[in-house]
């Protein structure tokens, strides 16, 4: 039973992410791409509706449904939702804030990690713990990739500066010297 619920949760997460990706696609789509995008969005709606009607008591599916709606909101409205949830400061609101932060993981990975540390896992179901483990692994990977990117960016800046210094020196050496200094 629990494995079946986890499979449903993972499938709903995948459908939600697929729907979010389809929404953020390019506005200059061809008619065929628009039709495919519409089909994907429609599939996501049907799957979400199917899961909502079959297991509305599953807290993970409820959270993922909220996530799907929250991720469609503009950033300013998501910040308002986060502020409201932050004021509640209970385990359910922390869990919801973690899910909300997953709408923009590249921006919120660090905040999400802090929230993950503050949630009381004793009060969570096995499916909720599994979802948090998935989010934690994703955040760790993203934070690691961001650190590597920052390191490479710094090395690139140093390399460019070094090349500029070499070019400056070459130009000084190649410049004609005044006659009195020969």
C-alpha positions as CSV (number, residue, x, y, z in Angstrom):
1,X,0.0,0.0,0.0
2,X,2.8,2.4,1.0
3,X,4.8,1.6,-2.2
4,X,1.7,2.3,-4.3
5,X,1.2,5.7,-2.6
6,X,4.9,6.5,-3.1
7,X,4.6,5.5,-6.8
8,X,1.5,7.8,-7.1
9,X,3.5,10.6,-5.4
10,X,6.5,10.2,-7.7
11,X,4.2,10.1,-10.7
12,X,2.3,13.2,-9.6
13,X,5.6,15.0,-9.0
14,X,6.8,14.1,-12.4
15,X,3.6,15.2,-14.0
16,X,3.7,18.5,-12.0
17,X,7.2,19.2,-13.1
18,X,6.4,18.3,-16.7
19,X,3.4,20.7,-16.5
20,X,5.6,23.5,-15.0
21,X,8.2,23.0,-17.7
22,X,5.5,23.2,-20.4
23,X,4.2,26.5,-19.0
24,X,7.6,28.1,-19.0
25,X,8.3,27.1,-22.6
26,X,9.0,29.6,-25.4
27,X,6.2,32.0,-26.5
28,X,7.4,31.6,-30.2
29,X,6.2,28.0,-30.5
30,X,5.1,26.5,-33.7
31,X,1.5,25.2,-33.9
32,X,2.8,21.7,-33.6
33,X,4.7,22.6,-30.4
34,X,1.7,24.4,-29.0
35,X,-0.4,21.4,-29.6
36,X,2.1,19.2,-27.9
37,X,2.3,21.6,-25.0
38,X,-1.5,21.7,-24.7
39,X,-1.5,17.9,-24.7
40,X,1.1,17.8,-21.9
41,X,-0.8,20.4,-19.9
42,X,-4.1,18.5,-20.4
43,X,-2.4,15.3,-19.3
44,X,-1.1,16.9,-16.2
45,X,-4.6,18.3,-15.4
46,X,-6.2,14.9,-15.9
47,X,-3.6,13.1,-13.9
48,X,-3.8,15.6,-11.1
49,X,-7.6,15.5,-11.0
50,X,-7.5,11.6,-11.0
51,X,-5.1,11.6,-8.1
52,X,-7.0,14.2,-6.2
53,X,-10.3,12.3,-6.5
54,X,-8.8,8.9,-5.7
55,X,-6.7,9.9,-2.6
56,X,-7.5,13.3,-1.4
57,X,-6.4,12.3,2.1
58,X,-2.8,11.7,1.0
59,X,-0.8,14.6,2.4
60,X,1.9,14.3,-0.2
61,X,-0.5,14.5,-3.1
62,X,-2.2,17.5,-1.5
63,X,1.2,19.2,-1.1
64,X,2.2,18.4,-4.7
65,X,-1.2,19.8,-5.9
66,X,-0.5,23.0,-3.9
67,X,3.0,23.1,-5.4
68,X,1.6,22.9,-8.9
69,X,-0.7,25.9,-8.2
70,X,2.0,27.9,-6.4
71,X,4.5,27.5,-9.1
72,X,2.1,29.1,-11.6
73,X,2.1,32.3,-9.4
74,X,4.4,35.2,-10.1
75,X,7.4,35.4,-7.8
76,X,5.9,38.3,-5.8
77,X,2.8,36.3,-4.9
78,X,4.9,33.3,-3.9
79,X,6.8,35.5,-1.5
80,X,3.5,36.6,0.0
81,X,2.5,33.0,0.5
82,X,5.9,32.3,2.1
83,X,5.4,35.2,4.5
84,X,2.0,33.9,5.5
85,X,3.3,30.4,6.0
86,X,6.3,31.7,7.9
87,X,4.0,33.4,10.4
88,X,2.3,30.1,11.2
89,X,5.6,28.4,12.2
90,X,4.3,24.8,12.7
91,X,5.5,21.6,11.1
92,X,2.8,21.7,8.4
93,X,3.7,25.3,7.4
94,X,7.4,24.4,7.3
95,X,6.6,21.5,5.0
96,X,4.6,23.8,2.8
97,X,7.4,26.3,2.7
98,X,9.8,23.6,1.6
99,X,7.4,22.6,-1.2
100,X,6.9,26.3,-2.1
101,X,10.7,26.9,-2.3
102,X,10.9,24.0,-4.8
103,X,9.2,26.2,-7.4
104,X,12.4,28.1,-7.9
105,X,15.1,25.7,-6.7
106,X,18.0,27.5,-8.2
107,X,17.2,30.6,-6.0
108,X,15.9,28.8,-2.9
109,X,18.1,25.8,-2.5
110,X,19.9,27.2,0.6
111,X,16.6,28.4,2.2
112,X,15.1,25.0,1.5
113,X,18.0,23.2,3.2
114,X,17.5,25.4,6.3
115,X,13.8,24.6,6.4
116,X,14.6,20.8,6.0
117,X,16.7,21.0,9.1
118,X,13.9,22.6,11.1
119,X,11.1,20.2,10.2
120,X,10.2,17.6,12.8
121,X,10.5,14.4,10.9
122,X,8.9,12.4,13.7
123,X,5.5,13.8,12.8
124,X,5.7,13.0,9.1
125,X,4.5,10.0,7.2
126,X,6.9,7.8,5.3
127,X,5.8,9.3,2.0
128,X,6.5,12.8,3.3
129,X,9.9,11.8,4.6
130,X,10.7,10.3,1.2
131,X,9.7,13.5,-0.5
132,X,11.9,15.5,1.8
133,X,14.8,13.1,1.1
134,X,14.2,13.7,-2.6
135,X,14.2,17.5,-2.1
136,X,17.2,17.3,0.1
137,X,19.2,15.3,-2.5
138,X,18.2,17.8,-5.2
139,X,19.2,20.8,-3.1
140,X,22.5,19.3,-2.2
141,X,23.3,18.6,-5.9
142,X,22.2,22.1,-6.9
143,X,24.2,23.8,-4.2
144,X,27.3,21.7,-5.2
145,X,26.8,22.7,-8.8
146,X,26.4,26.3,-7.9
147,X,29.7,26.2,-5.9
148,X,31.5,24.6,-8.8
149,X,30.1,27.2,-11.1
150,X,31.3,30.0,-8.8
151,X,34.7,28.4,-8.6
152,X,35.0,28.1,-12.3
153,X,33.8,31.6,-12.8
154,X,36.4,32.9,-10.4
155,X,39.2,30.9,-12.2
156,X,37.9,32.2,-15.6
157,X,38.1,35.8,-14.3
158,X,41.6,35.2,-13.1
159,X,42.6,33.7,-16.4
160,X,41.2,36.6,-18.3
161,X,42.9,39.1,-16.1
162,X,46.2,37.1,-16.5
163,X,45.8,37.2,-20.3
164,X,45.1,40.9,-20.2
165,X,48.3,41.5,-18.2
166,X,50.3,39.5,-20.7
167,X,48.8,41.4,-23.6
168,X,49.6,44.7,-21.9
169,X,53.2,43.6,-21.3
170,X,53.6,42.4,-24.9
171,X,52.2,45.7,-26.2
172,X,54.7,47.6,-24.0
173,X,57.6,45.5,-25.2
174,X,56.5,45.9,-28.9
175,X,56.0,49.7,-28.7
176,X,58.7,51.7,-30.5
177,X,61.0,53.2,-27.9
178,X,62.0,56.9,-28.1
179,X,65.4,57.5,-29.8
180,X,67.1,58.8,-26.7
181,X,66.7,55.5,-24.9
182,X,68.3,53.2,-27.4
